[in-house]
Amino acid sequence: MARGAVMGRSATVARRRARGGETRARGRGGRCARGRASVVDTWNDGDAAATETATETEPETREGRGERRVAVRVNDFEARADSAPKMVVFSGGTAMNVIAVELSELTQKVTHVIPVSDNGGSTSEIVRVLGGPAVGDLRSRCLRLTDESTPEAVAVKALLGHRLHPTDSALARDEWYKIQEGDHELWEGIGQDYANIIRRFLVHFHQEVTSKPIKERFDFVNGSIGNFFFAGARLFFRSMDAAIFLYSRVSRIPDDTHIVPCLLHKENERVNLAAELMNGTILRGQNEISHPSIDSKKFSKEVSMSSSSARKSPDVVSKEFWTKVLESGEVPKTEAHEMWGGLQQSSGGFKSVRSALASGSLIDAGELLKSRFVDIADTPLSVWDVDKVVTAYDPLESPIKRVFYASSLDPADDNFEVQPKPNPTVLENITDCDAILYGMGSLYTSIIPNVGLKGMAQCIASSTSKKLLMLNGSLDRETGTMTASEIVRAVVDAVNMRYTAAETNFDVKELITDVVYPKNGGITVDVDALAAMGVAVHECDSIPVPSPSGAKVAHYDTRAFVNFLASELLAP
């Protein structure tokens, strides 16, 4: 078996352990600020780290504004250095990934609550043929938290993170056969015991999809090996929880870190999301709400430059780029030295469109796409990658009134709204956590599906922990022109299950106590309106990233954000 580039693909966890230079701590101004000490390190390094460079500032408040400035006492963490805080994080599978990794250095006792309603990309093909909930977002978070401390761990991550050819079904199928038969170079570096475990469930997945009638024949194009492993394990055990447990053990995710689906579902039951707009229009399917996708089989010369996506987002990519992509049907594979002009990396530091998309940064992805035709990557981009950059900013015809779960995506089905039960594991962890975090990401398709479930409001309201809502650095297709207080209200309405027979009436401050936003962000933070709701407001250091149009977009400084959590929300 020839050795490939598998072992060279990863970055090691040691980069954080060896990180030097300027670190960050909570500072004055009611925000995450630069300082001499990293509060993150005090959780891991104990008393020595806490006492070596402890800093302190005087408390200060801004009367009438609702924006708090709180003192920092790094020494306060000494008593809890042996007992990391417990958190529950509601998020999707992409935007929070970078912060999830940084958060693991503060505490490994995190329950990541993830929606299972995605109906795009390779996940949609698995759901079409095998049914069941979507596994893509669960796999994405698991993959991001995977151990990378040994060469074998790196090889396992490379295998489970691999995608098949993005547009050619025959090439994708041929590569898949090599992988599931154990003949692919990606197996290099994985010990026999681990390889046998992984292959067992890949083979089970293969048997399931190839036994279907010809009209349901599975298309391996753009397939994620991690998704296939997840689906195979779920089918074998007839349990999503068991599949997640197995994936976590194979990927060596810390025992105290849990990735759980937000709701309960029957074994092969599909989980669908729908949205009702203010004008009464019903959108069915997460993709239709968030970023309508081009069908890969139609992504060819038949898709013209007059499509709504290309017309409404002329600055995202060049005409030359789209002309070549539409003619070829794919973004070709290339090496770095073969790059066709353009930027070596985006303003946010991403070297490939794929890595920018994996981190949830559509701005960086668009910046790279605009500047060059091909991607610096060792695998081709998929048509879904390209399309997501463009369509995520297409405006909706009317603002979203609410999102809800649906039994069917069939337009002919008029009685399709359902109310699934929340995952009991989520409720149990909420009652025993130090902080609840509504993460950043797509408001109506990533965050709200996790919390708009019967019984969730009572559980969150009864918790005495801080409940923090993260605002994104910019608005998108789902949020339109919403202000911070309107976003808070949307989350509260969803938790209270407004517009349903199960509606509750908990006050805003019972469900959200704090809001944090990136400095110079693109969302209007109406502090007075938030203060009137009883919500505290915090500003966090950000990294200004130029967009393709030249405007700067604020990205959270992830290190500063985690320090903020440690010093503000989780301080003794």
VEXZA-289939 format. One line per field, with one value per residue (C-alpha): residue in one letter; z, x, y. Coordinates in pm, whole numbers, plus 50000, padded with zeros to 5 digits. Each point is the difference from the previous one (the first is absolute). Example, Ala and Ser with C-alpha at 12.3 -4.5 7.8 and 13.67 -1.06 7.14 Angstrom:
BEGIN
res	[A/S]
pz	[50780/49934]
px	[51230/50137]
py	[49550/50344]
***
This chain:
BEGIN
res	[M/A/R/G/A/V/M/G/R/S/A/T/V/A/R/R/R/A/R/G/G/E/T/R/A/R/G/R/G/G/R/C/A/R/G/R/A/S/V/V/D/T/W/N/D/G/D/A/A/A/T/E/T/A/T/E/T/E/P/E/T/R/E/G/R/G/E/R/R/V/A/V/R/V/N/D/F/E/A/R/A/D/S/A/P/K/M/V/V/F/S/G/G/T/A/M/N/V/I/A/V/E/L/S/E/L/T/Q/K/V/T/H/V/I/P/V/S/D/N/G/G/S/T/S/E/I/V/R/V/L/G/G/P/A/V/G/D/L/R/S/R/C/L/R/L/T/D/E/S/T/P/E/A/V/A/V/K/A/L/L/G/H/R/L/H/P/T/D/S/A/L/A/R/D/E/W/Y/K/I/Q/E/G/D/H/E/L/W/E/G/I/G/Q/D/Y/A/N/I/I/R/R/F/L/V/H/F/H/Q/E/V/T/S/K/P/I/K/E/R/F/D/F/V/N/G/S/I/G/N/F/F/F/A/G/A/R/L/F/F/R/S/M/D/A/A/I/F/L/Y/S/R/V/S/R/I/P/D/D/T/H/I/V/P/C/L/L/H/K/E/N/E/R/V/N/L/A/A/E/L/M/N/G/T/I/L/R/G/Q/N/E/I/S/H/P/S/I/D/S/K/K/F/S/K/E/V/S/M/S/S/S/S/A/R/K/S/P/D/V/V/S/K/E/F/W/T/K/V/L/E/S/G/E/V/P/K/T/E/A/H/E/M/W/G/G/L/Q/Q/S/S/G/G/F/K/S/V/R/S/A/L/A/S/G/S/L/I/D/A/G/E/L/L/K/S/R/F/V/D/I/A/D/T/P/L/S/V/W/D/V/D/K/V/V/T/A/Y/D/P/L/E/S/P/I/K/R/V/F/Y/A/S/S/L/D/P/A/D/D/N/F/E/V/Q/P/K/P/N/P/T/V/L/E/N/I/T/D/C/D/A/I/L/Y/G/M/G/S/L/Y/T/S/I/I/P/N/V/G/L/K/G/M/A/Q/C/I/A/S/S/T/S/K/K/L/L/M/L/N/G/S/L/D/R/E/T/G/T/M/T/A/S/E/I/V/R/A/V/V/D/A/V/N/M/R/Y/T/A/A/E/T/N/F/D/V/K/E/L/I/T/D/V/V/Y/P/K/N/G/G/I/T/V/D/V/D/A/L/A/A/M/G/V/A/V/H/E/C/D/S/I/P/V/P/S/P/S/G/A/K/V/A/H/Y/D/T/R/A/F/V/N/F/L/A/S/E/L/L/A/P]
pz	[50000/49894/50263/49925/50144/50286/50277/49881/50003/50365/50248/50343/50324/50129/49816/50275/50279/49862/49915/50123/49964/50079/50171/50104/50315/50097/50017/50055/49784/50038/49726/49926/49992/49959/50314/50145/50115/49822/50226/49781/50124/50367/49969/49870/50182/50351/50273/49844/49690/50200/50241/49759/49808/50180/49893/50148/49902/50187/49931/49804/49871/49729/50147/49786/49720/50116/49895/50279/50084/50254/50191/49917/50277/49845/50350/50033/49773/50240/50202/49685/49811/50088/49905/49653/49931/49828/49694/49760/49652/49744/49649/49649/49853/49839/50130/50361/49911/50050/50334/50104/49968/50196/50259/50063/50151/50258/50080/49851/50187/49711/49859/49635/49895/49623/49762/49775/49735/49733/49656/49786/49867/50036/50308/49780/49798/50314/50126/49657/49982/50364/50179/50354/50134/49834/50137/49823/50273/50272/49799/49936/50372/50087/49730/50122/50357/49893/50170/49797/50256/49823/49637/50013/50129/49716/49747/50144/49978/49640/49905/50168/49869/49640/49724/49673/49659/50004/49660/49823/50127/49841/50147/50339/49993/49896/50285/50248/49903/50067/50339/50126/49873/50189/49690/50016/50112/50269/50208/50026/50357/50159/50215/49921/50303/49917/49630/50067/50213/49746/49701/50168/50001/49660/49855/50181/49849/49656/50035/50101/49713/49729/50096/49910/49681/49692/50013/50342/49893/50220/49838/50171/49847/50256/50268/50342/50140/50349/49910/49858/50320/50212/49795/50001/50378/50049/49782/50167/50356/49909/50217/49925/50354/49957/49666/50158/50288/49758/49784/50311/50119/49660/49968/50363/50096/50376/50216/50157/49661/49858/49654/50006/49760/50123/49977/50020/49680/49884/49853/49632/50038/49791/50182/49787/50064/49856/50030/49986/49863/50106/49669/50060/49767/50123/49925/50038/50078/50174/49674/49855/50308/50040/49665/49709/49815/49637/49921/49922/49706/49847/50085/49641/49697/50066/50299/49852/50135/50020/50299/50309/50194/49744/49929/50363/50115/49721/50233/50150/49704/49660/49677/49871/50303/49948/49626/50049/50288/49811/49692/50188/50270/50272/50160/49895/50231/50018/50198/50155/49736/49726/50138/49743/50148/50291/50373/50184/50292/50104/50237/50272/49942/49806/49719/49838/49932/50158/50330/50005/49945/50266/50246/49900/49840/49680/49974/49984/49759/49772/50019/49886/49727/49862/49988/49829/49791/50177/50362/50184/50119/49955/49916/49757/50126/49968/49819/50336/50141/49718/50007/50378/49973/49749/50118/50374/49939/49758/50182/50095/49845/50351/50354/50190/50245/50148/49926/50093/49945/49721/49936/49627/49744/49752/49894/49967/50371/50182/50348/50050/50313/50282/50345/50077/50356/50111/50073/50375/50013/49905/50275/50258/49913/50009/50361/50100/49807/50084/49678/49699/49670/49698/49749/49684/49666/49791/50235/49863/49871/50248/50335/50024/49893/50313/50242/49841/50162/50252/50356/49914/50132/50345/50025/49892/50214/50311/49960/50217/49762/49769/49658/49731/49642/49748/49718/49661/49850/49711/49880/49748/49796/50311/50218/49731/50180/50355/50299/50306/50201/49713/49987/50376/49962/49720/50219/50298/49785/49868/50346/50118/49693/49900/49741/50125/50243/50227/50037/50329/50125/50165/50018/49788/50294/50112/49670/49902/50260/49788/49642/49855/49665/49809/50003/49678/49904/49730/50221/50168/50376/50147/50357/50149/49864/50134/50339/50014/49956/50291/49778/50066/49697/49942/49721/49897/49817/49634/49693/49712/49678/49664/49797/49620/49969/50210/50315/50319/50188/50366/50096/50365/50145/50123/50268/50140/49992/50203/50248/50029/50085/50268/50165/49958/49974/50178/50269/50357]
px	[50000/50150/50045/49794/49984/49780/50251/50087/49647/49956/50098/50096/49833/50346/49978/49775/50207/50307/49825/50204/50008/49705/49707/49667/49803/49682/50055/49810/49718/49744/50172/50256/50330/50370/50207/50307/49841/49790/49715/49957/50331/49906/49747/50265/50312/49867/50125/50335/49847/49740/50246/50282/49837/49676/49841/49722/49798/49747/49632/49818/49646/49847/49674/49690/50171/49978/50360/50208/50366/50109/50323/50238/50151/50200/50082/49632/50062/50241/49721/49845/50310/49927/49634/49939/49661/49716/49841/49716/50053/49720/50144/50011/50279/50216/50013/50087/50266/50301/49873/49910/50365/50118/49730/50141/50308/49783/49794/49935/49670/49792/49677/49973/49634/49971/49698/49933/49784/50258/49886/50290/50329/50083/49778/49692/50096/50035/49661/49839/50110/50018/49770/50077/50131/50278/50344/50210/50004/50065/50289/50138/50021/50141/50263/50105/50044/50188/50331/50313/50269/50136/50074/49728/49745/50094/49952/49658/49893/50120/49803/49676/50038/50049/49748/49957/50001/49757/49834/50098/49793/50222/50321/49835/49873/50339/50178/49735/50050/50373/49935/49741/50211/50303/50213/50016/50308/49793/50026/50376/50099/49687/50065/49828/49768/49872/49979/49789/49753/49962/49977/49733/49756/50101/49932/49665/49907/50105/49783/49700/50018/50085/49711/49741/49787/50158/49773/50148/50359/50239/50216/50341/50087/50137/49952/50154/50171/49921/49631/50011/50162/49743/49708/50140/50037/49650/49847/50202/49913/49658/50098/50137/50136/50197/50136/50116/50161/50187/50114/50116/50204/50154/50087/50119/49780/50033/49761/49848/49919/49664/49856/49626/49707/49750/49692/49864/49908/49892/50264/49960/49787/50102/50028/49879/50007/49758/49958/49698/50074/49819/49811/49868/50239/50120/50357/50064/50344/50299/50180/49706/49998/50373/50174/49805/50233/50058/49938/50340/49856/49885/50316/50118/49955/49624/50049/50043/50163/49654/49909/49887/50310/50243/49793/49946/50358/50220/50288/50043/50185/50112/49814/50303/49983/49634/50043/50267/49821/49672/50171/50194/49746/50264/50286/50306/50256/50328/50317/50113/50263/49738/49780/49859/50101/49801/50064/50224/49759/49694/50006/49882/50298/49830/50202/49718/49634/49924/50165/49820/49665/50076/50052/49676/50171/49810/50173/50345/49876/49852/50318/50208/49755/49994/50379/50077/49846/50137/50030/50323/49886/50082/49639/49759/49739/49645/49731/49824/50304/49990/49624/49987/50227/49767/49650/50044/49949/49706/49719/49680/49679/49870/50145/49971/49712/50092/50160/49851/50044/49811/49901/50043/50154/49723/49824/49675/50005/49804/50000/50370/50106/50131/50146/50279/50122/50335/50283/49984/50380/49982/49749/50207/50314/49819/49895/50361/50205/50185/49907/49772/50131/49782/50284/50058/49886/49685/49730/49697/50162/50283/49912/49621/49938/50191/49781/49653/49892/49727/50132/50319/49874/49918/50339/50203/49796/50049/50378/50185/50297/50087/49837/50207/49898/50281/49925/50155/50244/49764/49643/49906/49709/49815/50038/49957/50011/49930/50146/50148/49679/49796/50232/49962/49623/50007/50191/49771/49689/50142/50084/49652/49858/49797/49725/49944/49761/50299/50085/50153/50055/50340/50158/50303/50242/49891/50122/50282/50201/50287/50084/50350/50093/50327/50142/49912/49753/49739/49694/49847/50032/49713/50132/49709/49743/50202/50038/49623/49971/50237/50279/50364/50209/50367/50238/50274/50324/49974/50216/49899/49980/49952/49711/50012/49825/50269/49791/50145/49815/50070/50099/50022/50349/49944/50266/49856/49650/50095/50182/49679/49807/50251/50017/49643/49750/50187/50189/49934]
py	[50000/50329/50263/50309/50341/49884/50059/50347/50135/50074/50260/49875/50088/50092/50330/50127/49856/50175/50323/50293/50374/50216/49831/50135/50057/50173/50373/50320/50123/49722/49805/49735/50183/49941/49949/49834/49677/49742/49900/49693/49864/50034/49719/49763/50107/50043/50228/50080/50154/50184/50160/50073/50285/50078/50328/50205/50304/50207/49930/50264/50036/50214/50123/49975/49813/49642/49941/49854/50033/49743/49958/49718/49794/49721/49870/49913/49703/49832/49839/49852/49894/49638/50029/50140/50161/49818/50156/49931/50144/50028/50032/49864/49793/50267/50357/49907/49744/50226/50129/49645/49902/50304/49937/49653/50163/50172/49692/49659/49975/50126/49863/50105/49993/49965/50003/49700/50167/50085/49888/50120/49863/49632/49973/50037/49691/49788/50118/49943/49638/49891/50243/50105/50332/50197/49913/50264/50266/49742/49860/50349/50082/49659/50035/50343/49874/49688/49926/50080/49915/49690/49910/49735/50251/50233/49721/49910/50363/50023/49688/50105/50355/49890/50072/49816/50167/50295/49960/49676/49707/49736/50140/50040/49641/49860/50178/49889/49635/50034/50156/49752/49709/50132/50066/50381/50193/50170/49682/50049/50080/49850/49693/49673/50013/50348/49920/49691/50197/50280/49766/49787/50292/50134/49655/49986/50337/49871/49690/50209/50249/49746/49772/50263/49980/50150/50307/50076/49937/50195/50269/50019/50338/50249/49735/50050/49690/50122/50024/49647/49869/50183/49867/49646/50003/50143/49730/49724/50100/50144/50294/50345/50028/49678/50122/50327/49810/49775/50292/50187/49704/49931/50370/50017/50291/50070/49798/50313/50154/49900/50062/49931/50043/50257/49778/49649/49820/49658/49772/50088/50311/50298/50331/50290/50374/50255/50375/50227/50346/50316/50002/49649/49817/49660/49891/49628/49865/50158/50066/50190/50222/50055/49963/49847/49768/49924/49634/49849/49809/50330/50191/50027/50222/49984/50234/50345/50315/50154/49782/50189/49900/50136/50309/50100/49937/50138/50082/49655/49850/50119/49936/49808/49771/49916/49956/49734/49832/49981/49861/49733/49919/50003/50187/49797/49848/50188/50041/50327/50070/49961/50276/50238/50336/50137/50007/49756/50029/50196/50294/49764/49771/49720/49843/49805/50055/49665/50092/50336/49829/49739/50284/50168/50300/50072/50337/49840/49735/50266/50205/49702/49904/50351/50024/49672/49728/49696/49905/49922/49660/49634/49914/50166/50238/49878/50192/50031/50182/50253/50045/50051/50304/50162/49913/50063/50371/49982/50186/49823/50133/50077/49983/49672/49981/49663/49664/49664/49629/49828/49640/50046/50231/49916/50325/49803/49914/50270/49843/49951/50193/49779/50062/49753/49956/50141/49760/49915/50014/50368/50076/49812/50194/50335/49936/49936/50256/50321/50180/49967/50136/50073/49989/50195/49865/50002/50128/49818/49679/49936/50158/50012/49635/49896/50194/50024/49674/49924/50009/50187/50335/49864/49833/50304/50239/49786/50001/50251/50012/50289/49974/50169/50076/50055/50241/49935/50247/50073/49956/49734/49866/49881/50310/50266/50338/49879/50185/49831/50037/49855/49699/49955/50020/49741/49754/50060/49955/49672/49867/50099/49821/50302/49942/49642/49832/49931/50372/50114/50353/50017/50343/50088/50016/49652/49855/50240/50191/50129/50092/50023/50151/50045/50350/50187/49728/50048/49952/50306/49949/50201/50003/50196/49755/49707/50169/50046/49624/49944/49870/50094/50094/49920/50094/49758/50066/49915/49958/50232/49803/50177/49864/49962/50337/50168/50044/49855/49728/49923/49647/49900/49984/49645/50014/50322/49856/49694/50222/50202/49685/49908/50340/50123/49717/49722/50191/49874]
***
